[in-house]
Amino acid sequence: MSTSTALPLNEASACCAPLTRQPLDAEQAVDLARLLKAIADPARLRLLSIVAASEGQEACVCDLTEPIGLSQPTVSHHLKVLMDAGFLSRSKRGTWHYYALVPGALDSLATVLVTA
């Protein structure tokens, strides 16, 4: 059984020209700031990196607490922030939650930040 509570990345972040080509409107700036805020934490960046580098770009929450060195509730909070921003999705298998990188989520963010 797979359940995903991730919100899709705002279409503005996925469709807009890079920052250096045209100015962001107010809504785009708010959306981009929300995404950047979600990854602007060292623990969240590490979690995203660990999940993205895992086999199938998926990892069990049980395997994420030790490498980060934080408690399970804190790791779960950071994972929820990443899910709410649309970077990760979650599925439940038995008693464990597995987190997966949302395909294209990082690409969408990179597209907005690229200077070309």
C-alpha positions as CSV (number, residue, x, y, z in Angstrom):
1,M,0.0,0.0,0.0
2,S,1.5,3.3,-1.0
3,T,0.4,6.6,0.3
4,S,1.9,9.9,-0.6
5,T,1.3,13.1,1.3
6,A,3.7,15.2,-0.7
7,L,2.4,18.3,-2.3
8,P,3.5,18.8,-5.9
9,L,6.1,21.5,-6.5
10,N,4.4,24.7,-7.5
11,E,4.1,24.8,-11.3
12,A,5.7,28.2,-11.2
13,S,8.9,26.7,-10.0
14,A,8.8,24.0,-12.7
15,C,7.9,26.2,-15.6
16,C,9.5,29.6,-15.1
17,A,12.6,30.9,-16.8
18,P,15.8,31.1,-14.7
19,L,16.0,34.0,-12.2
20,T,18.6,35.7,-14.5
21,R,16.3,35.8,-17.5
22,Q,13.3,37.5,-16.1
23,P,12.2,38.9,-12.7
24,L,10.0,36.7,-10.5
25,D,6.6,38.0,-9.8
26,A,5.5,38.1,-6.1
27,E,3.8,34.7,-6.1
28,Q,6.8,33.0,-7.8
29,A,9.1,34.6,-5.2
30,V,7.0,33.3,-2.3
31,D,6.9,29.8,-3.8
32,L,10.6,29.7,-4.5
33,A,11.4,31.0,-1.0
34,R,9.3,28.2,0.5
35,L,11.2,25.6,-1.5
36,L,14.6,27.1,-0.6
37,K,13.6,27.4,3.1
38,A,12.7,23.7,3.1
39,I,16.2,22.7,2.0
40,A,18.1,25.5,3.8
41,D,18.7,23.3,6.9
42,P,21.9,21.1,7.1
43,A,19.9,18.0,8.4
44,R,17.3,18.3,5.6
45,L,20.0,18.6,3.0
46,R,21.7,15.5,4.4
47,L,18.4,13.6,4.5
48,L,17.6,14.6,0.9
49,S,21.1,13.5,-0.2
50,I,20.9,10.2,1.6
51,V,17.5,9.4,0.1
52,A,18.5,10.5,-3.4
53,A,21.8,8.4,-3.2
54,S,20.0,5.3,-1.8
55,E,19.0,2.4,-4.1
56,G,15.9,3.3,-6.0
57,Q,16.2,6.8,-4.5
58,E,14.2,5.5,-1.5
59,A,15.1,5.0,2.1
60,C,13.4,3.7,5.3
61,V,13.0,6.1,8.1
62,C,14.7,3.4,10.3
63,D,17.9,3.9,8.2
64,L,17.9,7.7,8.4
65,T,18.2,8.5,12.1
66,E,21.7,7.1,12.8
67,P,23.5,8.8,9.9
68,I,22.0,12.2,10.8
69,G,22.6,11.7,14.5
70,L,19.2,13.1,15.5
71,S,16.3,11.6,17.3
72,Q,13.6,9.8,15.3
73,P,10.9,12.5,16.0
74,T,13.3,15.2,14.8
75,V,14.2,13.3,11.7
76,S,10.5,12.7,11.1
77,H,9.8,16.4,11.4
78,H,12.5,17.2,8.8
79,L,11.2,14.5,6.5
80,K,7.7,16.0,6.8
81,V,9.0,19.5,5.8
82,L,10.7,18.0,2.8
83,M,7.5,16.1,1.9
84,D,5.3,19.2,2.3
85,A,7.7,21.1,-0.1
86,G,7.3,18.4,-2.6
87,F,10.8,16.9,-2.6
88,L,9.9,13.6,-1.0
89,S,7.0,11.2,-1.0
90,R,6.2,8.6,1.6
91,S,4.8,5.1,1.6
92,K,4.1,2.7,4.5
93,R,5.2,-0.9,4.5
94,G,4.2,-2.7,7.7
95,T,5.2,-0.4,10.5
96,W,7.9,1.5,8.6
97,H,7.6,4.6,6.4
98,Y,9.8,4.8,3.3
99,Y,10.7,8.1,1.7
100,A,11.4,8.5,-1.9
101,L,12.7,11.4,-4.0
102,V,9.9,12.9,-6.1
103,P,11.0,12.5,-9.7
104,G,12.1,15.9,-11.2
105,A,11.7,17.8,-7.9
106,L,15.4,18.8,-7.7
107,D,15.5,19.4,-11.5
108,S,12.6,21.9,-11.2
109,L,14.4,23.8,-8.5
110,A,17.7,23.7,-10.4
111,T,16.0,25.0,-13.6
112,V,14.9,28.2,-11.8
113,L,18.4,28.8,-10.4
114,V,20.4,28.1,-13.5
115,T,22.0,31.1,-15.2
116,A,21.9,29.9,-18.8
